[in-house]
């Protein structure tokens, strides 16, 4: 944006310079041309006054001497022609009267008109400047005086003037570039700071603020409004997380006491229905405790204060597979681990991969039927062009539809057919928060022919 703004400033400056310097350059060339015409017409008029009696008396010696002295002093060739445009006398011998410009101006003069070159003394002009005056009296034209002026000196003067204009324009343009860059930087610095703060806020850093004392007044007001908004959002989220955390803690104590009392009640139960009711009450208390534990874990994960570390993804995955083997064997589910050929280093939140694999393996084992297979396979993501490290958890269970996979990371969401299966609906949301905090990615994909393919990706150290 800064480049576009500076470019706009410079285009406007170039238009202003062109509007000022182009007419001035044309005026300089026109002024020098008019001065040259006026000088040559005056000289030619004087020679015409001398040539009229000389031509009538056919005595041109004195006239030739005058033209020669004039040529020696000013370097301008002067020629007197008769009515037939033939040379009568000239300031030098080598005069080309066949030149088209000379012939054209001589014919005009012999027609009784003052004639001068129609062109302008531009810096690139090479041809001489021709002026002709009729010689005669009382309307009778007996000849013409033609002056042929070299334009080198005049061209050099115009070129020097144009060079000064161009140099001045370049100086102004350079100063304009410096001023435009400084102005654009001053104007856009608050925008850049606002953009950086917005990205930090979106990444979870709710302490991000922008300096509101620099830049134009409108941007200062925008920065102040952004800071107020960020403070309001941060305060609201912190209050929400604090409420969840405090509520979970406060509910944990009475729930523990209630569970102990229910356990004590089961000591003397003899009625089979009472025993079954006692068992169901304990299960509901356990489920309630799992929900509270998940809420506490989610509140801690969303606080945004993480410690990143370099981990061996393959080793972490192996330890989680070993830990879940007894649970999988109890349900007659095969839990497989595909060991990578080399250590796979990844950068992640300290416990992100552990907790993510616990949640994914738990779901895979929980929702798969007997005889199913769950495979955990860490790979170098260079194999699929993404870079970093990917950990795949693939099961052959019932899987999820495309719409269900989009909803799976929402809090408390449960698949329609799993409402009677133990769970809080917070496992995948916690995984998503931890993976995102690690600058990673969670992808839920279908497995062929059935099941779910969960892919965790973490960046390399």
C-alpha positions, 0 to 999 in steps of 0.5 A, a space after each residue: 500500500 505504501 508503494 501505491 500511495 507513493 506512486 500516486 504522489 509522484 504521478 501528481 508531482 510529475 503532472 505538476 512539473 510537466 504542467 509548469 516546465 513544458 510550457 516554460 521550455 517551449 517559451 524559452 525556445 520560442 523566445 530565442 527563435 523570435 530574438 533570432 528572427 528580429 535580429 536577422 530581419 533588422 540586419 537584412 533590412 539594413 542590407 536591403 537599404 544599401 543594396 537598392 541603390 547599388 543594384 540600380 547603379 550596378 555598383 556592388 563593391 562597397 556592398 560586398 565589402 559590407 556583407 563580408 565584414 558582417 560575415 566575418 564578425 557574426 558568422 552569418 552568410 548574407 547574399 543579394 539576389 536579383 529578380 530572377 533569384 540569381 546571385 549578385 553579391 555574397 559575403 562568401 563564395 561557397 553559398 548554396 542557393 539551391 537549398 530548398 529553404 533558401 529558395 523558398 525564402 528568396 521567392 517569398 522576398 521577391 514577391 514583396 514579403 518579409 520571409 523568415 524560417 517557419 521552424 523553431 530553434 529546438 535543442 536538436 536542430 541542425 539546419 541553419 536559419 534563413 531570413 529574406 527581405 525584398 530589395 526595392 522602392 515604391 512597390 518595385 522589387 529589384 532583388 532580395 537580401 537573404 541571410 543564412 544563420 548557423 543555429 549552433 550557438 542558439 541551440 546550445 543556449 536553448 539546450 542549456 536552458 532545458 538542461 537547467 529545467 530538467 535538472 531542477 525538475 529532477 531535484 524537485 522530483 527527488 525531494 518529492 520522493 523523499 517527502 512522499 515516502 516520509 508522508 506515506 510512512 507517517 500515514 501508514 505506520 498506524 495502519 501497519 501497527 493496527 494490522 499487526 495487532 489485529 493478527 496477534 489478536 486473531 492468533 490468541 494474544 489478547 494483550 495486543 494493543 496499538 500506539 494511539 498517539 501517532 499518525 493522522 487524527 482519524 487513524 489515532 481515533 481508530 487505534 483508540 477504538 481498536 484498543 477499547 474493543 480489544 480490551 473489551 473482548 479480552 475482558 469478556 473472554 477472560 471472564 468467560 474462562 474464569 467462570 468456566 474454571 471456577 464453576 468446574 472447581 466449585 462443582 468438583 468438590 460437592 460432586 466428589 462428596 456426593 460420589 463418596 456418599 453414594 458409594 457408602 450407601 451401596 454397602 448395605 444394599 440387598 435389593 437387586 433394583 437398589 443395587 442397579 440404581 446405585 450402580 447407575 448413580 455412580 456411573 452418572 457421577 463419574 460421567 459428570 466428573 469427566 465433563 468437569 475435567 474436560 471443561 477445566 482442560 478446555 479453559 486451561 487450553 484457551 488461556 493462550 499461555 503456551 510453552 512450545 518445545 521440540 518433541 519427537 513425534 514418533 516417540 510420543 505416539 509410541 508411548 500413547 499407543 502403549 498406554 492405550 493397548 489394554 483398553 483396546 485389547 479389552 474391546 477386542 480392537 487391534 491398536 497398531 503402530 507404524 514406526 517411522 524410519 527415522 526420528 521426527 522432530 516437531 515444534 508444538 505445545 508441550 503436551 499438545 501431541 499427547 493430549 491430542 492422541 489420547 483424545 483421538 485414540 479414545 474416540 477411535 477405540 470407543 466408537 469402533 466395533 469389535 474386530 476393528 483396527 486403529 492405526 497410528 502412523 507418524 510420518 515426515 510431512 515432506 512426503 506429501 509436500 507440506 513440510 513438518 510432521 504429520 501423525 495419522 490416526 486411522 480407524 475402521 469404525 463407522 466414521 462420520 459424514 462430511 457434515 458431521 466432520 465439520 461439526 465434530 470440533 464444536 463443543 458438546 457436539 455428539 454424533 446422533 448415533 452415539 448419544 448413549 456412549 460415554 463422552 463429554 463432546 469436548 475431546 476434539 475441541 480441546 485437540 483443535 485448540 492445542 493444535 492451533 496453539 502449536 501453529 498446526 492443523 487438524 484434518 478429519 477425513 474419511 477412511 476407505 472403505 469405512 472409518 475416520 482418518 484424523 490427521 495431525 500436522 505440526 511444523 518442524 523445529 
